[in-house]
């Protein structure tokens, strides 16, 4: 077994060319000036003062005020263009063994295949003193929560999220217990004790991925496309998150986007390739 320090040294990847213009949502000090440059020509000279004077109470209020100060569709178009010109940081969290971490580095993040989770589930759950009483239900339960889509379907998908702070603080159950699929199977078979066994298996692992902007936008709209959302009067995903944080920052210069613990997902239905992976780090949680 590798100690934590050695594991992170070996498993962290150097920054790739695709990450040179990386936009990490939590690092607003870095990306705010870049989005400012894209939006500034579209806004009145006094827009910053007007946002500050309005003193928006909620982050979405700041975005709405921004839309009142300039043409909403033009601002959205410019933000879409800016996102497409960048590389967006996405984060994936799970509990992985050393061997599984090495596999991720070599193969990338592979979409969920329920049957492939059998090894990890057996490894973790077979430690339960009453495992023999439920062992014959494992395959049927895997099938229920995989191909049959009981309690939500994640078969054939890889999920990333926009905010590392959100992953590690707001919805950190992936880091404490592993994949949502594993948790549902474990709970079905052994209740909370099953989930506790998952928490003892592997290391809490955060994977940082550099996603080309166009791919990030597509993945952030797994069910309804950007044009369809805009036709209904909604702001596209990612665009909404960045504009809300950026607008609020204009009103309150000390604001940090990481404090939002944003939950904005990106869903991929094919392998997230290994060259996109910037770093794989185990953390204490």
N, C-alpha and C positions, 0 to 999 in steps of 0.2 A: 504493500500500500504506500502511496505517496503522501508525504506531509503536505499540508495546505499550501505553504509557501512554494515548495518545489513544483507542485501541481500547477499553480497559476503561472509560474515562470515558463513551464513547458507548454502550457495550453493556450496562453495568450498569443494571438497572432499579431504580426506587425501590421501597421496601417497600410491598406492597399491603395492603389491609384484611385479606385472608385470611392474611397473614403476621404479624398483630399478636400472635397467640398461638403463634407458630412454636416448635416443639420441634426443636432440632437435637441429635441424639444425641451428637455430639462435645462439646457444651457442657453438661456435667453440672452445673456450678455454677449454670446458669440453670434447668434443668428439675427437678433433684433436689428442691428445696423444693415444687414443684407436685405431683409424684407423692407426696411425703411427706404432703402435706395430704389426698390422696385415700386413702392407705393407713393413716394413723396411727390412725383410729378402729377399725380392724379388728385391731390388734395389741396385745399385752400391753404394759404400761407399760415393762417392762424389756427390750424386744426389742433395742434398740440395744446395750445392755451385753452381752446374750447373744450377739449376732453378733460383737462385738469379742472377747469371751472365747473364743469358738469358734475365732477366728483362721483362717478358711477359707483353704486353700492355693490353690484354684482358684476362678475367678469363679462357675462353676456350683455349687460347693459352698455359696456364700453364699445363692444362691437356694433350694437344697434345705433349708438351715437355716431360711430364712424360711418355707417351707411347713410345717416342723415346728412353728413357733411360732404359726401361725394356720391357718385353714381354707384349703386350697389353692384350691379352686374359688371361694371368695369373693374371695380375693386376685386371681385371674385375671379374674374378672368386673369387679372394681373397676378393674383396669388396662385392660381393654378399654374400659370406659366412659370412663376418662380419655383414652385415645388418641383415641377418637371425638370427644371434646370439644375436641381440639386440631387444629393444622395441623402436619404432620410434614415436616421438611426431607428432600428426596431429592436425589441428585446423579447427574448423567449426565456421562460423560467421553468425548471423542472428539478427533480432529484435524479441524479445520474451516478452510476458507478464510474470508476476510472476508465474501464474498458468502453463504456458507452460514450464518455466524453471524447476519447480518442476517435471513436467511430464518427461522431458528429464533425470533428475536425477534418476527417478524411472524406466523408460522404455528404456532408451538409445535413440539414434538417429534413428528414424524410416524413412525408405525410403519414398520418396514423393508419396503421393496418392492425385491426384488433387482434388478430391471431399472433402477431409479432410481440404483443404485450404479455403473452402467456408466461414467458420465461421470468420476467420481472415480478409478475403477480405471484407465481408459484414460489419464487425465491423468498419473497417477503411474507406471504400469508401462510406458508407451510410451517412457520415457526409457532403458530397459534396452537395451544394445547388441544383444541377441538377441531383442528383442520381436517382430520380424517372423516369427520361427520359431514363436511360440506364439500370435500374435494371433488366428488363426482358431479357437482353442480358448476364447476369452474368453466368448462367449455360452453355450456348453454348460456351462462351469464355473460361471458365474453361475446357470444353471438348476439345476445339481446342488446347489449350496449354498443356493439359495433355495427355490423351490417343491418340489424333490425332498427337501430336508431332509437331504442327506448331511452326516455329522459334526455332527448336531444342527440342529434347526429354529428359526430366529429370524424367519422371515417373518411379517409382520403384528404385530410386537411392538416395544415401547419398553421399555428397561430402565433403572431407577434403582437406586441403592444408598443405604443408610442413612447411611453414614459417609464424609465427605469425606476423612478421614485414611486410611481403607482404600483409597479410590479413588486417592489420590495416592501411596500408599506400598506397600500390600500387593499390589494388582492394578492397577498403573498402565499395563499394556500398551495399554489403550484410549487413554490420553493420549499414549503414545509412537508408536503405530501406527494408531490409529483403530478403527473398528468391527470386532468379531469376525468378522463376515461378510467384510469386506474383507481381513482378515488371512488367512482360510482360502482365499479365491480367489487372493490373491497368492502364497501359499505353494504352492498346487497348481500354478500356472503357472510360477513362477520360484524356488521354494524360498526360502531365507533372504534372497537378494538381492532378491526381490520385496517382502518385508516391510521391508527396509531402504529401499526406494524409498517405501513408505508413510510411513516415519518422516520423510521429507524434504518431505512434502506437507501443507500446512496448518499450523495452530497447535494446540498442546495446549490444549484448551478444557474448562473445568469449568462446568457449568450447574447452578445451584441452583434447585430447584423447591419451591414450597410446596404440599403435597398435603393436602387435607382428610383428617382422621384416618380416617374410614370408608372412603374410597377407598384410603388407604394400606394398611389392613388387608386389603381385598379383593385388592389387587395383590400383597401379600406372600404370598398363598395361591393361586397360579395353578393348582395341580393338586388339592390337597385343601383343603376348606373348614375353617373354624375348628371347627365342631361335629364334623366327622369326625376331626380331629386330637385333639381333647379326648376323644373316645370311645375312642381308642387309648391314652390316657394321656399324650399329648404336650402340651407347652405351645405355644400358638399363636405364630407368628412375630411379630416386633416386641414382643409381650408378653414373650417369653423374653429378648430382648436388653435391654429396659429394666429388667426385674426383676433380671436378673443384675448389671447395672451398678449399679443402685440399692442392692441388698443389699450388694454388695461395698463400696460407698461408706460404708454404715453401719458396716462393720467397720473400714474404712481411710479416714478422712476426707480424706486427701490424694489419693486415687485419682482419676484423670482418664479418662473413658470413651474419649477420642480415642486413648489408648494401645493400645486393643484392636485398632484397624484392622479393625473389624467388616466382614464380608462378608454383608450381609443384603439380598437383592434385592427389588424390586417390579417386576412385569411388567404392562404396560398393553397392551391390544389395540385401543386407539383413540388418537386424538391426545391428547397431553398438552398442554392448551390454553395459549396464549401468556400469558393473564393469571395463570397459576400460576407463571410463570418470574420469579424474583426478580432473578437476576444471571447474566450470562454473562461469564466472565473467562478470558483466556488466561494461561497460567502457564509458567514455565521449569521443565523437568523433564529 
